[in-house]
């Protein structure tokens, strides 16, 4: 039986085959034609300039490869940021190529987009690590450090102005968005290229995988590092582990903060060895071991400490000095303050919030609990509500607005230390009272960026601080010092000299036989100034006229004078509270968590 093939004839108008259904089937073709018309100029340009089009295609693909490989190999510290860091074979690139080659088109596109977003996160974390290592001497902690970003913006606003701070914040957000767009586009471009040349791409991935396994097995290195790299995976793994450890640590610290060796000590058994004394605890901002030992800063700071020691001895004071290892580095001064006063290791913001919300006894509050002292805080750096006042046990707080200052700000510092100390004398220390005074004083003139810096004026010339107008105007610009490491180190050293001179001259001028001064640094300066391998040590000194006060710490083996010897004892900062309470006769009565 013959087979006939029916030829399709055009449907007459009005027939079902010529109805709406037929027109709908043709619409995709019309859409494709419209889409094609949009790219027609590009196709025409490619047809007219085939060599240029091919060169542009190759250059774009090469740039995409460079961006992806660069993101995978980017180190997280500035010293490691060199050409050698990028001469590696990243395992993540080999695995990514294999995944792209085995996936169908749509899953492949989704995987490429996710890869681009992952590279964005990785790059952002590495850049944050660079900044934190440069300034705080440690990497970024995703579980703890987001709270520091508003503080950083406030610091920039105080230092360089609100406009610069806003521009920097907006710029950072735009940079992340741009980075995401570029890395996603690069990942998609590479995925498409690999799929288009599947055979050669498979051969290349196999060859790269073989090279990686061989270099890893043999431990081959280049420019001081392994050729076989898993840098990206290692960085993300380290951050994930750091986050998990931080969350576990927080839970353990809550219980630790509830236990206190002196938590139940009766008031009459606290600090009997200092009854009748005016005790002053003073922190000097960023006063670290580098100021005393670094070749650039040490000569000037050392002369100041020696000169001040001699001047105090002439006024009848003697000093002992040692070292404390701070809980923080380069910033977050409040962590150093709270660690010293609480006897707990408070090295992050979550611990700080936990302990300040509790009842753990601070050294300053121990004085208040006795009922034998009036307690005050003098904090020219505080410019807003400060609820920690109660936790520290302060009867009264004098902040930036309570000291009568009418002069100019010196970058972040609201007023020069010399003025703050003179205002403390006029408003608090110099007044007659029924009880001795315990004072908690935070000096700020040595806060970065160390420009412009105040300088000493006659104590009788201080007035309302207007005398500093000309000094502030003649000082260096913060932006000039911030961008110059050598000048930063030099100006930092000068700031420490100024703060120590202000404090010791104040003691010479207003100290009495009953004055006991403890002063120390809260942390080392930023890593760019103190050095990449700098310790966390800060100097601490105890000064008094009464020899009995110093006799009680003879067992500490501290160095005579204001400059601790290199081999003087080094204690953790959280050990100071208990040592001090014990030295001056306090009896332990523990409270348990």
ZAMARGU-4260 file (C-alpha; in steps of 0.2 Angstrom, whole numbers, plus 5000, padded with zeros to 4 digits):
<rodrens>
0) 5000/5000/5000 | 5008/5016/4994 | 5012/5029/5007 | 5006/5047/5003 | 5014/5062/5011
5) 5001/5076/5013 | 5008/5093/5010 | 5002/5106/5022 | 4992/5120/5013 | 4989/5137/5019
10) 4974/5138/5030 | 4960/5149/5024 | 4956/5165/5033 | 4944/5161/5047 | 4948/5143/5049
15) 4953/5136/5067 | 4971/5134/5062 | 4972/5152/5057 | 4965/5158/5074 | 4972/5165/5090
20) 4981/5149/5095 | 4992/5150/5079 | 4997/5168/5082 | 5002/5164/5100 | 5014/5150/5094
25) 5022/5163/5083 | 5025/5176/5097 | 5041/5168/5103 | 5049/5169/5086 | 5043/5188/5086
30) 5051/5190/5103 | 5067/5182/5098 | 5068/5193/5083 | 5065/5208/5094 | 5079/5202/5105
35) 5090/5199/5091 | 5087/5217/5084 | 5094/5224/5101 | 5110/5215/5098 | 5111/5218/5079
40) 5123/5233/5081 | 5135/5223/5091 | 5134/5208/5079 | 5137/5221/5065 | 5152/5228/5074
45) 5159/5210/5076 | 5157/5206/5058 | 5166/5222/5053 | 5180/5220/5065 | 5182/5202/5068
50) 5200/5203/5075 | 5196/5217/5087 | 5181/5207/5093 | 5191/5192/5096 | 5204/5202/5105
55) 5191/5210/5116 | 5183/5193/5120 | 5200/5185/5125 | 5204/5200/5136 | 5188/5200/5145
60) 5189/5182/5148 | 5207/5184/5154 | 5202/5198/5166 | 5188/5187/5173 | 5201/5173/5176
65) 5212/5186/5185 | 5198/5192/5196 | 5192/5175/5201 | 5210/5168/5204 | 5215/5185/5213
70) 5200/5183/5225 | 5204/5165/5229 | 5222/5169/5233 | 5221/5186/5241 | 5230/5186/5258
75) 5222/5193/5274 | 5237/5204/5279 | 5246/5218/5271 | 5264/5211/5273 | 5259/5196/5263
80) 5251/5206/5249 | 5264/5204/5236 | 5266/5195/5219 | 5272/5179/5227 | 5255/5177/5235
85) 5247/5175/5218 | 5259/5162/5211 | 5249/5147/5218 | 5237/5134/5211 | 5221/5136/5221
90) 5211/5119/5224 | 5195/5129/5224 | 5198/5134/5206 | 5200/5116/5200 | 5185/5110/5210
95) 5175/5125/5203 | 5179/5121/5185 | 5174/5102/5187 | 5157/5107/5195 | 5154/5119/5180
100) 5158/5106/5167 | 5146/5093/5174 | 5131/5104/5177 | 5118/5108/5164 | 5115/5126/5158
105) 5103/5133/5171 | 5111/5125/5187 | 5128/5130/5180 | 5123/5148/5179 | 5116/5147/5197
110) 5132/5139/5203 | 5142/5153/5195 | 5132/5167/5203 | 5134/5159/5220 | 5152/5157/5217
115) 5153/5176/5213 | 5144/5180/5229 | 5155/5168/5239 | 5170/5177/5232 | 5163/5193/5237
120) 5161/5188/5255 | 5179/5180/5255 | 5186/5196/5248 | 5177/5207/5260 | 5182/5196/5275
125) 5200/5197/5269 | 5200/5216/5268 | 5192/5217/5285 | 5206/5206/5291 | 5219/5217/5284
130) 5212/5232/5292 | 5210/5224/5309 | 5228/5217/5308 | 5235/5234/5303 | 5226/5243/5317
135) 5221/5230/5331 | 5234/5217/5328 | 5222/5203/5326 | 5210/5197/5313 | 5191/5201/5311
140) 5179/5191/5321 | 5162/5190/5313 | 5154/5185/5329 | 5160/5200/5339 | 5167/5214/5329
145) 5152/5221/5320 | 5149/5233/5335 | 5166/5241/5332 | 5161/5247/5315 | 5150/5262/5321
150) 5164/5266/5333 | 5176/5267/5319 | 5164/5278/5309 | 5163/5290/5325 | 5182/5290/5326
155) 5183/5295/5308 | 5170/5309/5311 | 5179/5315/5326 | 5196/5315/5317 | 5192/5320/5299
160) 5175/5327/5300 | 5157/5320/5298 | 5157/5323/5279 | 5172/5312/5277 | 5165/5299/5289
165) 5148/5298/5279 | 5157/5297/5262 | 5168/5283/5269 | 5153/5273/5275 | 5144/5276/5258
170) 5159/5272/5249 | 5162/5256/5258 | 5144/5250/5254 | 5146/5255/5236 | 5163/5246/5235
175) 5155/5230/5241 | 5141/5231/5229 | 5153/5234/5215 | 5164/5220/5220 | 5149/5208/5220
180) 5143/5214/5203 | 5161/5212/5196 | 5165/5195/5203 | 5148/5188/5199 | 5150/5194/5181
185) 5168/5186/5180 | 5162/5169/5187 | 5147/5168/5175 | 5159/5173/5160 | 5172/5159/5165
190) 5158/5146/5167 | 5151/5150/5150 | 5168/5149/5142 | 5172/5133/5150 | 5156/5125/5145
195) 5159/5132/5127 | 5176/5123/5126 | 5171/5108/5136 | 5184/5096/5129 | 5199/5107/5132
200) 5192/5114/5148 | 5191/5096/5155 | 5209/5092/5149 | 5215/5108/5158 | 5205/5104/5174
205) 5213/5087/5174 | 5230/5094/5171 | 5228/5107/5185 | 5222/5094/5197 | 5237/5083/5194
210) 5249/5098/5197 | 5240/5102/5213 | 5240/5085/5220 | 5259/5082/5215 | 5264/5099/5222
215) 5254/5095/5238 | 5261/5078/5240 | 5279/5084/5237 | 5277/5100/5248 | 5284/5110/5234
220) 5285/5129/5237 | 5288/5145/5228 | 5292/5162/5235 | 5291/5156/5252 | 5274/5147/5251
225) 5266/5131/5245 | 5262/5130/5226 | 5246/5119/5230 | 5235/5132/5239 | 5218/5130/5248
230) 5219/5148/5254 | 5201/5152/5252 | 5194/5137/5260 | 5206/5139/5274 | 5201/5157/5277
235) 5183/5153/5278 | 5186/5138/5289 | 5196/5149/5301 | 5182/5162/5302 | 5169/5149/5305
240) 5179/5141/5319 | 5183/5158/5326 | 5164/5162/5326 | 5160/5145/5335 | 5173/5147/5348
245) 5167/5165/5352 | 5150/5159/5355 | 5155/5145/5366 | 5167/5157/5375 | 5153/5169/5379
250) 5143/5155/5387 | 5158/5150/5398 | 5162/5168/5403 | 5144/5171/5409 | 5147/5159/5423
255) 5165/5165/5426 | 5159/5182/5429 | 5148/5177/5443 | 5162/5170/5453 | 5172/5183/5463
260) 5186/5180/5475 | 5181/5196/5484 | 5163/5196/5480 | 5157/5194/5498 | 5171/5203/5507
265) 5163/5214/5521 | 5166/5233/5518 | 5177/5234/5534 | 5189/5221/5527 | 5192/5230/5510
270) 5208/5241/5508 | 5212/5244/5526 | 5230/5248/5521 | 5224/5264/5511 | 5212/5271/5523
275) 5214/5290/5524 | 5223/5291/5507 | 5217/5300/5491 | 5219/5286/5478 | 5219/5291/5459
280) 5219/5278/5445 | 5224/5285/5429 | 5224/5278/5412 | 5235/5286/5398 | 5228/5282/5381
285) 5239/5270/5370 | 5253/5271/5382 | 5262/5255/5377 | 5278/5246/5379 | 5283/5252/5362
290) 5284/5270/5369 | 5297/5264/5381 | 5307/5252/5370 | 5305/5256/5352 | 5320/5265/5344
295) 5310/5279/5336 | 5299/5284/5352 | 5310/5277/5366 | 5323/5291/5367 | 5311/5305/5369
300) 5299/5295/5380 | 5313/5289/5391 | 5320/5306/5394 | 5303/5312/5399 | 5301/5297/5411
305) 5318/5300/5419 | 5315/5319/5420 | 5298/5316/5428 | 5305/5303/5440 | 5319/5315/5446
310) 5306/5330/5448 | 5294/5319/5458 | 5308/5313/5469 | 5313/5331/5472 | 5295/5334/5477
315) 5296/5319/5490 | 5287/5306/5479 | 5294/5289/5475 | 5288/5277/5461 | 5288/5259/5457
320) 5285/5252/5439 | 5281/5236/5430 | 5272/5229/5415 | 5254/5223/5412 | 5248/5213/5397
325) 5233/5221/5390 | 5217/5212/5385 | 5216/5223/5370 | 5228/5230/5356 | 5227/5246/5346
330) 5210/5252/5352 | 5194/5248/5362 | 5202/5256/5377 | 5187/5252/5388 | 5192/5234/5387
335) 5208/5238/5395 | 5200/5249/5408 | 5187/5236/5413 | 5200/5221/5413 | 5211/5231/5425
340) 5197/5236/5437 | 5187/5219/5437 | 5200/5206/5437 | 5192/5197/5422 | 5199/5195/5405
345) 5188/5206/5395 | 5195/5206/5377 | 5179/5208/5367 | 5163/5218/5367 | 5152/5204/5371
350) 5162/5200/5387 | 5161/5219/5391 | 5142/5219/5390 | 5141/5204/5400 | 5152/5210/5415
355) 5145/5228/5415 | 5128/5221/5416 | 5132/5210/5432 | 5138/5213/5449 | 5156/5208/5448
360) 5166/5219/5460 | 5177/5232/5452 | 5192/5239/5461 | 5185/5256/5460 | 5168/5250/5467
365) 5178/5241/5482 | 5182/5259/5487 | 5164/5264/5486 | 5158/5249/5496 | 5169/5253/5511
370) 5160/5269/5514 | 5177/5277/5518 | 5179/5286/5501 | 5170/5297/5490 | 5172/5291/5472
375) 5172/5301/5456 | 5176/5298/5438 | 5185/5311/5426 | 5182/5306/5408 | 5184/5320/5395
380) 5182/5307/5381 | 5164/5303/5387 | 5152/5313/5377 | 5135/5304/5379 | 5126/5294/5392
385) 5138/5281/5401 | 5128/5268/5411 | 5144/5260/5416 | 5146/5273/5429 | 5136/5263/5442
390) 5146/5247/5438 | 5162/5256/5442 | 5155/5262/5458 | 5157/5281/5455 | 5147/5293/5465
395) 5149/5306/5452 | 5155/5307/5434 | 5163/5322/5426 | 5162/5320/5407 | 5167/5331/5392
400) 5154/5344/5396 | 5157/5345/5415 | 5174/5352/5415 | 5171/5369/5408 | 5182/5368/5393
405) 5180/5381/5380 | 5195/5378/5369 | 5197/5368/5353 | 5196/5349/5351 | 5213/5341/5346
410) 5206/5328/5334 | 5197/5314/5344 | 5203/5321/5360 | 5190/5334/5367 | 5203/5343/5378
415) 5221/5343/5382 | 5226/5332/5397 | 5234/5347/5406 | 5217/5356/5406 | 5207/5340/5411
420) 5219/5338/5426 | 5218/5356/5431 | 5199/5356/5430 | 5199/5340/5440 | 5209/5349/5453
425) 5198/5365/5453 | 5181/5355/5453 | 5185/5340/5463 | 5202/5336/5470 | 5206/5353/5478
430) 5189/5355/5487 | 5188/5351/5506 | 5178/5335/5510 | 5174/5324/5524 | 5181/5309/5516
435) 5196/5305/5506 | 5194/5304/5487 | 5196/5289/5475 | 5197/5295/5457 | 5196/5286/5441
440) 5204/5297/5427 | 5205/5293/5409 | 5217/5305/5399 | 5215/5306/5380 | 5228/5317/5372
445) 5238/5302/5366 | 5223/5295/5356 | 5227/5292/5338 | 5229/5300/5325 | 5241/5311/5336
450) 5238/5327/5326 | 5236/5340/5330 | 5245/5339/5347 | 5243/5350/5362 | 5259/5357/5371
455) 5262/5362/5389 | 5257/5380/5394 | 5259/5388/5411 | 5247/5380/5424 | 5241/5398/5429
460) 5237/5402/5410 | 5225/5388/5407 | 5209/5397/5410 | 5194/5390/5401 | 5206/5382/5388
465) 5205/5396/5375 | 5224/5397/5376 | 5225/5381/5366 | 5217/5389/5350 | 5233/5395/5342
470) 5242/5379/5347 | 5228/5368/5339 | 5229/5379/5323 | 5247/5378/5321 | 5247/5359/5323
475) 5249/5345/5310 | 5234/5340/5300 | 5227/5323/5305 | 5226/5317/5287 | 5244/5321/5285
480) 5250/5310/5300 | 5238/5296/5297 | 5245/5292/5280 | 5263/5293/5285 | 5269/5278/5296
485) 5286/5287/5301 | 5277/5303/5306 | 5264/5293/5316 | 5277/5285/5326 | 5286/5301/5330
490) 5270/5311/5334 | 5264/5296/5345 | 5280/5297/5355 | 5277/5316/5357 | 5259/5313/5363
495) 5265/5301/5377 | 5278/5313/5382 | 5265/5326/5384 | 5253/5315/5394 | 5266/5309/5406
500) 5272/5327/5408 | 5255/5334/5412 | 5251/5320/5424 | 5268/5321/5434 | 5268/5340/5434
505) 5250/5340/5441 | 5256/5328/5455 | 5271/5339/5459 | 5259/5354/5460 | 5245/5347/5469
510) 5250/5330/5477 | 5250/5328/5496 | 5257/5316/5509 | 5241/5306/5507 | 5241/5306/5488
515) 5243/5289/5480 | 5244/5288/5461 | 5242/5273/5450 | 5244/5276/5431 | 5246/5264/5417
520) 5242/5262/5398 | 5226/5254/5392 | 5234/5246/5377 | 5248/5247/5364 | 5246/5259/5349
525) 5240/5252/5332 | 5251/5239/5324 | 5257/5251/5311 | 5265/5261/5325 | 5270/5248/5338
530) 5276/5235/5325 | 5269/5219/5318 | 5276/5208/5332 | 5274/5220/5346 | 5268/5213/5363
535) 5252/5218/5372 | 5262/5225/5387 | 5259/5242/5394 | 5269/5251/5408 | 5261/5253/5425
540) 5267/5264/5439 | 5263/5267/5458 | 5268/5284/5465 | 5267/5290/5483 | 5275/5300/5496
545) 5271/5289/5511 | 5285/5275/5511 | 5273/5263/5519 | 5262/5263/5504 | 5277/5257/5493
550) 5283/5245/5506 | 5267/5235/5504 | 5271/5231/5486 | 5290/5227/5489 | 5285/5209/5485
555) 5280/5214/5467 | 5298/5217/5463 | 5294/5232/5452 | 5308/5244/5445 | 5311/5260/5455
560) 5306/5275/5446 | 5293/5278/5432 | 5302/5268/5418 | 5300/5249/5421 | 5316/5239/5417
565) 5315/5227/5402 | 5315/5212/5414 | 5303/5219/5426 | 5288/5207/5431 | 5275/5205/5417
570) 5257/5201/5424 | 5241/5199/5414 | 5231/5214/5416 | 5216/5204/5424 | 5228/5199/5439
575) 5230/5217/5445 | 5214/5219/5454 | 5217/5205/5466 | 5235/5209/5468 | 5231/5227/5473
580) 5217/5222/5485 | 5228/5209/5493 | 5243/5220/5495 | 5233/5233/5504 | 5225/5221/5517
585) 5209/5215/5509 | 5202/5199/5515 | 5195/5187/5502 | 5177/5181/5504 | 5172/5172/5488
590) 5155/5173/5479 | 5152/5158/5468 | 5143/5158/5451
</rodrens>
